[in-house]
């Protein structure tokens, strides 16, 4: 059963709302805020995050995402919020030359990144490739038509979208600065009250000889993409979970992790993923486009 509860932790200099959502630990931190306002915000924040999760999770059989995926090629009505998310996904597809494709989630039927050595066969992958093609999807501001047997998956942008939405909600409810952290996807609404930056640690558990990278920032979003916990190893070769949607196989020579800072969390997440998709050229992609970033390889 899904835990739909939250905790409030308070110290003289820090107040936080802690809960689980989107398969991640979530936390919203305030420097200064009164108890009544904090409890009100906790209810509003968790309600909104769980609404987004229920609407766009492919794991929820009652979600809009599942309704679209089970439509059998029929047109499904959508609202303005969903149309905006699909438009963003379309922009990601175009910017990435088709490498960022939210129809690629179906490749999970062949790939199970459980740290084992169980690689799929070429035939298993090739059978799924015809079902990966965002260009076959038709949508506008009112409806979407997904070809039969194809699927969409908001997992690549959903958590970052939720972070940005919660930032907007907080700004309508309080003048107090907040740091939002949903499973390592972050956003600071404004500088701390003491004018000091927010400091966060980006952990790299796969790197035995590396300590956490501490990032100091005043405002904006930070997101990380990587294969720390999702990979396969066969005959000494590591296969990360970032897939080349044109071949169905993992990107060659991809970084182990990329962290990017941007004005919003969803943009930071998009850029981090695009960098991972560049493989060997990840560093030049980030540097050439002047993105603030932190990158780690073996």
Secondary structure by P-SEA (a helix, b strand, c coil): ccccbbbbbbcccccbbbbbcccbbbbbbbccccaaaaaaaaaaaaaaaaaaaacccccccccaaaaaaaccccbbbbcaaaaaaaaaaaaaaaaacccccccccccccccccccccccccaaaaaaacccccccccccccccccccccccccccccaaaaaaaaaaaaaaacccbbbbbbccccccccccccccbbbbbbbcccccccccbbbbbbcbbbbbbbcccccccccccccccccccccccccccccccbbbbbcccaaaaaaaaaaaaaaccaaaaaaaaaccccccccc
